[in-house]
Amino acid sequence: MGSLAKLRSLILSRNAINGYIPLEIGNLTNLKDLQLISNFLVGSIPSTIGFLSDLTNLDLSYNVINGSIPSQIGKLTNLEHLDLSSNILAGSIPSTLGLLSNLILLHLFDNQINGSISFEIGNLTNLCRLFLKGNKISGSIPISLGDLRNLAFLDLSNNQINGSIASSLKNCKYLTYLDLSYNNLSGQIPSQLHNLPSLSYVNFRHNNLSGFVPLQLPQPFDLSFTCDSLHGQRTNSPEIFQATAFEGNKDLHPDFSRCSSIYSPPSKDNRIIHSIKIFLPITTISLCLLCLGCCYLSRCKAAQPEPTSLKNGDLFSVWNYDGRIAYEDIIAATENFDLRYCIGTGGYGSVYRAQLPSGKLVALKKLHHREAEEPAFDKSFKNEVDLLTQIRHRSIVKLYGFCLHQRCMFLVYEYMEKGSLFCALRNDVEAVELKWMKRAHVIKDIAHALSYLHHDCNPAIVHRDISSSNVLLNSESKSFVADFGVARLLDPGSSNHTVLAGTYGYIAPELAYTMVVTEKCDVYSFGVVALESLMGRHPGDILSSSARAITLKEVLDPRLPPPTNEIVIQNICIIASLAFSCLHSNPKYRPSMKFVSQEFLSPKRLLGGLEISLLELRNLGMHTNVGEITVPC
């Protein structure tokens, strides 16, 4: 490929490419667009990439690239988009990035980058989006961020940033989104931030901020908590203050005492007069409107028969232990799907947490609405969801019902307290709580759930999107498979032929060229999740041939102490062996999930210890579907 000197665009995204980015990439000196998104690329970014002086778009996101960001990227002065997010890059952000004066987008989130944000970042005067969340960045917020006059989105959350919030951010007049949550920031919130006319989202939660919350801050996100949840001086203030975005800062409380023009406790006589002036006209108008409304409704009822069925586009049916849930309850519980209730986003939609009037917690998956013109779509959707609501398995998230409305389409699920396995494995505290046997049980429960969907349901259900994000954990860290059948709900006419469905990094390789979904696609995805659970991270790098010589012990999650109990060791070995068998490149040689599930249930013979090499495990796994290898429970 290095000989293609006239190549201007190289886009190999969303494939299953592994191995390293070759040094010869630097020979493509006419390249303007390089996108290698969502593959299994490992190793470091070659320094020769600095020779691509015409490059305007560089996107290597969602791979397993390690090492540091090469300083030579600073030579790419025509670069407008730089996205290296969701890798395992370490080291600091090179100061040479400050030379990229044409940069509009800089995404480095979800890596292991450390060090501080260099002062030179302020030279990127055309920058619109700066996302550095989910790293190990320390130090303070440089005042030079205030020089980014075109900045609209700034996310520095989930780092180790200390110091105070830079007041220079007041100069970012186009700033719309500001997230500084989950850091070690201290001091007061700069009152100057109220000068930002476009600011519509603010999140400062879980820092060490003190002082007062400026009431002038924009609050279109409508976030609230009661004053009883605040620490510090209690003031004579309204009971509710719009400030959930500031929770977790124990010395932070609303600034009512300094805003007498907004709230000042009046005298008793003044309160009475003031109340009469306000409520008398409101009450009069309300009574008039109520009378008019009753008259109108009675006429409509007399003129038309009582409807006996919902019209097309407004199908709604939800069940729970307390009986039918009203559609209005769902909308009220989420305040019309307000962002503050959103707990996750995926390929099919966003998930919201809702507490119903009964006190029951549910998870609502609001689906991306299909603009369907076919009259049969509503009926097909209902038939599919009716089938899914009948599914009952101890390791599958319960689906209570659905809503298919002309304005929104959502599913109602059982709520899982600990969120996804993906998040648990990427949180050091939660990952340590998932001991080896807990992880083994998590993997086994996934296998049993998939075996049920594939072999005990009629018709059989292929999940299509098994990933650690679609495995949820309850309060006891027991695992449940979620999102089964959602792909068919959005396209009920599909059978086994489909567009490329699933989460990149978990998709079976044959899908890229056959576009045929079978249960063996789920088997492959299960193998990835099983190894990810043992390693604590996506196994992309060990799937490459160069990693097969290392031992199983070397790839286990280093955050847990190496297991010493013989039964635990054998559980890990059998899981790894079965996982490799599920990852066979030829789908017909992968075992069925029924076989995998049964292997976990019927102990027969034991494997070797943790010193077994990945190559041996892979070879052993190729014969697992005909052998008798299991582990004691």
Order of alpha helices (4+ residues) and beta strands (2+ residues): beta-beta-beta-beta-beta-beta-beta-beta-beta-beta-beta-beta-beta-beta-beta-beta-alpha-beta-alpha-beta-beta-beta-alpha-beta-beta-alpha-alpha-alpha-beta-beta-alpha-alpha-alpha-alpha-alpha-alpha-alpha
